[in-house]
Amino acid sequence: MSVSAETAPVPPARRHWRDRTLWTTVADVFAILTALALPWSTSLVAIFIALWLCAAIWVMDWRAFGRLLKRPICYLPLALVGLAVVGTLWSDAERGAQLKAISPTLKLLVLPVLIYHFERSSRGMWVFIAFLVSCTLLMLVSCLVAFDPSLSLKAPGEPGGGRGIFVKNYIAQSQEFALCAVALIYPIFNLLRSNRIWQAAALGAVALGFLVNMALVTVSRTAIVTMPIMIGVFALLHLRRRTSLILVGVMIALGGLVWFATPDVRWGPQRMLKDYQQYKSNEHVTSVGQRLEFWQKSLRFISGAPVIGHGTGSMRGLFERAAADQPRDQVIANPHNQTLNIAVQWGTVGVVLLYAMWLVHLLLFRGEGLVAWIGLLAVVHNIFTSLFHSHIFDFHEGWMYVLGAGVAGGMVLQERVRGEAAESIGTVRP
């Protein structure tokens, strides 16, 4: 007796091949693995992101994704990438330099896909937990390396290395620890308000571990500057005035204690002042003096092409020509400021797109809740650290922004859809 084609059972492999639930789970796993790998490796992050994209796109509803792309939270990052591509038309840089300048912007293409995916996934918080767990493990390893430097994977004298650095560099490590420490403030306060003391104490111990590591092991100057700003944002949004004043008092007391107890923290401001004085007196080249020189030259370059800039990949060529008669000047392709980096290459048009993207992402995370706080913190952190670095274009910090804003953005949109659905059901009930 033969079985017709219409009634024949579908093979399991074929049935699962387009199973949206299955592939959503697979994509979630790769997103979690990306968050776990981010503090440790660049190659693993690239691999997991590629696998995540394949899984997420495979079962994507293209019409729904197209509607999402009409929102500024998605099309502004894409416009910035498009500007980098179009900017090759008026650039006099070599093709290799142009492609190298386009490459750091490509991570922004992932941001709309992240928002789309986590608007539908229920595992967005797992990504943030994975990042916190991974950073906590790195913090413990960093403490071990501080006691035994031979455990470090960094070669002695390698750029970015130093005391307590196991992988990556001290700037990336400080940004991770600072972001995690401040992000934990929100759940700690909520747990205290609901009298869940032990859970609050556990998270407080983790946050304290990050702070102790930055105070006693190593810390970047950028983290020193941006952490008070992020804590101030939390106090402004989530605390009463009296509680905010108490928090500020505690911060000042702890800061004073750490300042007098730990030379490494005092080293940062003291060296900044000393380096600047030595550079201005022509004693020798210093990092602070160089950075000020980079900014001054960048402003001159911008004045030469203020509207559309000098084109994609033009940065190094401009610095090479400026240094032709000044042998001590360093030739760079990054002025250590995100706004200047974009303005030199793509002028006012690029700066407007950058600030518009930051603004719409800030507005996306208005409101209460842990998810909104994480997303807001990711954007605020990127804005203020980009005063001293080109952190959207840097691999590590750029992916922190894309993952933080993308995952949290999708979760916030999901919560709003559910809230609107609940309100509509309530209005139709008799």
C-alpha positions in Angstrom: 0.0 0.0 0.0 1.6 3.3 -1.1 1.6 6.5 0.8 0.7 9.7 -1.1 3.1 12.6 -1.2 0.5 14.8 0.6 0.2 12.4 3.6 3.9 11.3 3.7 5.6 12.3 7.0 8.1 15.2 6.8 11.7 14.1 7.5 12.9 15.5 10.9 15.9 17.2 9.3 13.7 19.0 6.9 11.2 19.9 9.6 13.8 21.4 11.8 15.6 23.2 8.9 13.1 26.1 9.0 11.9 25.8 12.6 11.9 29.4 13.8 11.9 28.5 17.5 14.9 26.2 17.1 17.0 28.7 15.1 16.1 31.5 17.6 17.5 29.3 20.3 20.6 28.6 18.3 21.1 32.4 17.7 20.6 33.0 21.4 23.3 30.5 22.3 25.8 32.3 19.9 24.9 35.7 21.3 25.5 34.4 24.9 28.9 32.9 23.7 29.8 36.3 22.2 29.2 38.0 25.5 31.2 35.4 27.3 34.1 35.7 24.8 34.2 39.5 24.6 36.4 40.2 27.6 38.9 37.5 26.5 39.2 37.2 22.7 38.7 39.1 19.5 38.8 36.2 17.1 36.2 34.2 19.1 33.9 37.3 19.1 34.2 37.5 15.3 33.4 33.8 14.9 30.4 33.8 17.3 29.0 37.0 15.8 29.2 35.5 12.3 27.4 32.3 13.4 24.8 34.4 15.3 24.1 36.4 12.2 23.6 33.3 10.1 21.2 31.8 12.6 19.3 35.0 13.2 18.9 35.9 9.5 18.0 32.4 8.4 14.5 32.6 10.0 14.1 36.4 9.8 10.7 37.9 8.9 12.0 40.3 6.2 8.9 42.4 6.2 9.0 43.0 9.9 12.7 43.7 9.7 12.0 46.2 6.9 9.5 48.0 9.1 12.1 48.1 11.9 14.7 49.6 9.5 12.4 52.6 9.1 13.0 53.6 12.7 15.9 56.0 13.4 17.4 53.7 16.0 18.2 51.4 13.1 18.7 53.5 10.0 21.1 56.1 11.6 23.8 53.4 12.3 23.3 52.1 8.8 23.6 55.7 7.4 26.9 56.1 9.3 28.3 53.0 7.6 26.9 54.2 4.2 28.7 57.5 4.7 32.0 55.7 5.3 31.5 53.8 2.0 30.4 56.9 0.0 33.3 58.8 1.6 35.8 56.9 -0.5 34.6 58.9 -3.6 36.3 62.1 -2.4 39.2 60.5 -0.5 42.8 60.7 -1.8 43.8 57.8 0.4 44.9 54.5 -1.1 42.3 51.7 -1.5 43.9 49.7 1.3 43.6 52.7 3.8 40.0 53.3 2.7 39.0 49.6 3.3 40.8 49.7 6.7 38.8 52.8 7.7 35.5 51.3 6.6 36.1 48.0 8.5 35.5 49.4 12.1 32.2 50.9 11.1 30.8 47.5 9.9 29.9 46.4 13.4 27.1 49.0 13.3 25.4 46.9 10.6 24.8 44.2 13.3 22.9 46.6 15.6 19.5 46.6 13.8 19.7 42.8 13.6 20.3 42.6 17.3 17.3 44.8 18.0 15.1 42.8 15.7 16.2 39.4 17.2 15.9 40.4 20.9 12.6 42.0 20.3 11.4 38.4 19.8 13.8 36.4 22.0 13.2 35.8 25.7 16.9 35.3 26.5 18.3 38.8 26.3 19.1 39.0 30.0 21.2 35.9 29.6 23.5 37.8 27.4 24.1 40.5 30.0 24.5 37.9 32.8 27.1 36.1 30.6 29.1 39.3 30.2 29.0 40.0 33.9 30.1 36.4 34.8 32.9 36.6 32.2 34.1 39.9 33.5 34.0 38.6 37.1 36.2 35.7 36.1 38.6 38.1 34.4 38.7 40.2 37.5 39.7 37.2 39.6 42.3 36.2 37.1 43.6 39.8 37.0 44.1 39.7 40.7 46.1 36.4 40.4 48.2 37.9 37.6 48.9 40.9 39.8 50.5 38.6 42.4 52.2 36.4 39.8 52.9 38.3 36.5 54.2 35.1 34.8 50.6 33.9 34.5 49.8 36.7 32.0 49.4 35.9 28.3 50.9 39.3 27.5 54.6 39.4 26.7 56.7 41.7 28.9 56.7 45.2 27.6 53.9 44.5 25.1 51.7 47.6 24.5 48.6 47.6 26.6 50.2 45.3 29.2 51.1 45.9 32.7 50.3 44.9 36.2 47.3 42.6 36.5 46.6 42.3 32.7 46.0 38.7 31.6 44.7 39.4 28.1 43.7 42.5 26.0 44.9 45.7 27.6 44.4 47.9 30.7 42.0 50.3 28.8 39.6 47.5 27.7 39.8 45.8 31.1 39.0 49.0 33.0 36.0 49.8 30.7 34.6 46.4 31.3 35.0 46.6 35.1 33.7 50.1 35.3 30.6 49.3 33.3 29.8 46.2 35.3 30.3 47.9 38.6 28.0 50.8 37.8 25.4 48.6 36.1 25.1 46.5 39.3 24.0 49.6 41.3 20.5 49.4 40.0 19.7 45.7 41.0 21.5 46.2 44.3 19.3 49.1 45.3 16.2 47.2 44.1 17.1 44.2 46.2 17.7 46.4 49.3 14.4 48.0 48.8 12.7 44.6 48.8 14.7 43.5 51.9 16.6 40.8 49.9 19.8 41.5 51.8 21.8 38.4 50.9 21.3 38.8 47.2 22.1 42.5 47.4 25.3 41.6 49.4 26.4 39.1 46.8 26.1 41.6 43.9 27.6 44.3 46.1 30.6 42.0 46.7 31.1 41.6 42.9 30.8 45.3 42.3 33.3 46.0 45.1 35.6 43.4 43.6 35.7 45.4 40.3 36.3 48.7 42.2 39.1 47.2 44.3 40.8 45.7 41.3 40.7 49.2 39.6 42.0 50.8 42.7 44.8 48.4 43.7 45.7 46.6 40.4 45.3 48.8 37.4 42.9 51.4 36.0 42.7 53.7 32.9 42.4 57.4 33.2 39.2 57.2 31.0 37.6 55.0 33.6 38.5 57.4 36.4 36.8 60.2 34.6 33.7 58.4 33.3 32.7 56.3 36.4 31.5 59.4 38.4 29.5 60.5 35.4 27.7 57.2 35.1 27.0 57.1 38.8 25.7 60.6 38.6 23.3 59.6 35.9 22.0 56.8 38.1 21.5 59.1 41.0 19.7 61.7 38.9 17.3 59.2 37.4 16.7 56.7 40.2 17.4 58.2 43.6 15.8 60.9 45.7 17.7 64.0 46.5 18.6 62.9 50.0 19.7 59.5 48.9 21.7 61.1 46.1 23.5 63.4 48.6 24.3 60.4 50.8 25.7 58.5 47.8 27.8 61.4 46.8 29.2 61.7 50.3 30.0 58.0 50.4 31.8 58.3 47.0 33.8 61.2 48.2 34.8 59.4 51.4 35.8 56.2 49.5 37.6 58.2 46.8 39.6 60.0 49.5 40.5 56.8 51.2 41.5 55.1 48.0 43.5 58.3 46.9 45.6 58.2 50.1 45.9 54.4 50.3 46.8 53.5 46.7 49.6 55.2 44.7 48.2 53.8 41.4 45.1 56.0 41.5 47.2 59.1 42.3 49.5 58.2 39.5 47.0 59.0 36.8 46.3 62.7 37.5 49.8 63.4 38.6 51.2 62.0 35.4 48.8 63.9 33.3 49.9 67.2 34.7 53.6 66.2 34.6 53.4 64.9 31.0 51.7 68.1 29.8 54.3 70.3 31.4 57.2 68.3 30.0 55.7 68.2 26.5 55.1 72.0 26.4 58.7 72.6 27.6 60.0 70.3 24.9 61.7 68.0 27.4 60.4 64.8 25.7 57.4 63.4 24.0 54.6 62.4 26.4 51.2 60.7 25.8 49.2 63.6 27.2 51.1 66.2 25.1 50.7 64.0 22.0 47.0 63.7 22.5 46.6 67.5 22.7 48.7 67.8 19.6 46.5 65.3 17.8 43.4 67.3 18.7 44.9 70.6 17.6 45.9 69.2 14.2 42.5 67.5 13.8 40.8 70.8 14.3 43.0 72.3 11.6 42.2 69.4 9.2 38.4 69.9 9.9 38.6 73.6 9.1 40.0 72.7 5.6 36.9 70.5 4.7 34.2 71.3 7.3 31.1 69.9 5.5 32.0 66.4 4.0 35.5 66.0 5.4 38.6 64.7 3.6 37.1 61.3 2.8 37.4 57.8 4.2 40.8 56.7 5.2 42.4 60.2 4.9 43.5 60.5 8.5 47.0 59.0 8.2 47.9 60.9 5.0 46.9 64.2 6.6 49.1 63.5 9.7 52.0 62.4 7.4 51.9 65.7 5.5 51.6 67.7 8.7 54.6 65.9 10.2 56.8 66.3 7.2 58.7 69.3 8.7 58.3 68.3 12.4 60.3 65.0 13.0 59.1 64.6 16.6 55.4 64.5 15.6 53.8 61.1 15.5 51.9 59.9 12.5 48.6 58.3 13.4 45.3 57.2 11.9 43.3 57.8 15.1 43.1 61.2 17.0 41.8 59.5 20.1 38.4 61.3 20.0 35.4 59.8 18.2 34.0 63.2 17.1 37.3 64.3 15.7 37.8 61.0 14.0 34.5 61.3 12.2 34.7 65.0 11.5 38.1 64.8 9.8 36.9 62.1 7.4 33.2 63.0 6.8 32.9 66.5 8.2 29.8 68.0 9.8 27.6 65.4 8.0 29.3 62.6 9.8 29.2 64.4 13.2 25.4 65.0 12.8 24.8 61.4 12.1 26.9 60.3 15.1 25.2 62.6 17.6 21.8 61.8 16.1 22.5 58.1 16.6 23.6 58.6 20.2 20.5 60.8 20.9 17.9 58.3 19.5 19.5 55.5 21.4 19.4 57.5 24.6 15.7 58.3 24.1 15.0 54.6 23.4 16.0 53.8 27.0 13.8 56.3 28.8 11.8 54.8 31.6 12.2 52.4 34.5 13.6 48.9 34.7 16.9 47.1 34.7 16.9 46.6 30.9 16.4 50.3 30.2 19.2 51.1 32.7 21.6 48.7 31.1 20.9 50.1 27.6 21.1 53.7 28.9 24.4 53.0 30.6 25.9 51.4 27.4 25.1 54.5 25.5 26.3 57.0 28.2 29.5 55.0 28.7 30.2 55.1 25.0 29.5 58.8 24.6 31.8 59.9 27.4 34.7 57.4 26.8 34.6 58.6 23.2 35.9 61.9 24.4 39.3 60.3 24.9 39.1 57.4 22.4 37.4 56.4 19.1 35.4 53.8 21.0 32.8 53.1 18.4 35.6 52.2 15.9 37.7 50.3 18.5 36.9 46.6 18.4 36.3 45.8 22.1 34.5 49.0 23.2 32.6 49.2 19.9 31.1 45.8 20.5 30.3 46.6 24.0 28.2 49.5 22.6 26.6 47.4 19.8 25.7 44.5 22.1 24.5 46.7 25.0 22.3 49.0 22.9 21.2 46.2 20.5 20.2 43.6 23.0 18.7 46.1 25.5 17.0 47.9 22.6 15.2 44.8 21.4 14.1 43.9 25.0 12.8 47.4 25.6 10.7 47.3 22.4 9.4 43.9 23.4 8.3 45.2 26.8 6.5 48.1 25.1 4.7 45.9 22.7 3.5 43.7 25.6 2.4 46.7 27.5 0.5 48.1 24.6 -1.2 44.7 24.1 -2.1 44.5 27.7 -3.6 48.0 27.6 -5.6 47.2 24.4 -7.0 44.1 26.1 -8.0 46.1 29.1 -9.9 48.6 27.1 -12.0 46.1 25.2 -13.1 44.3 28.4 -16.7 45.2 29.6 
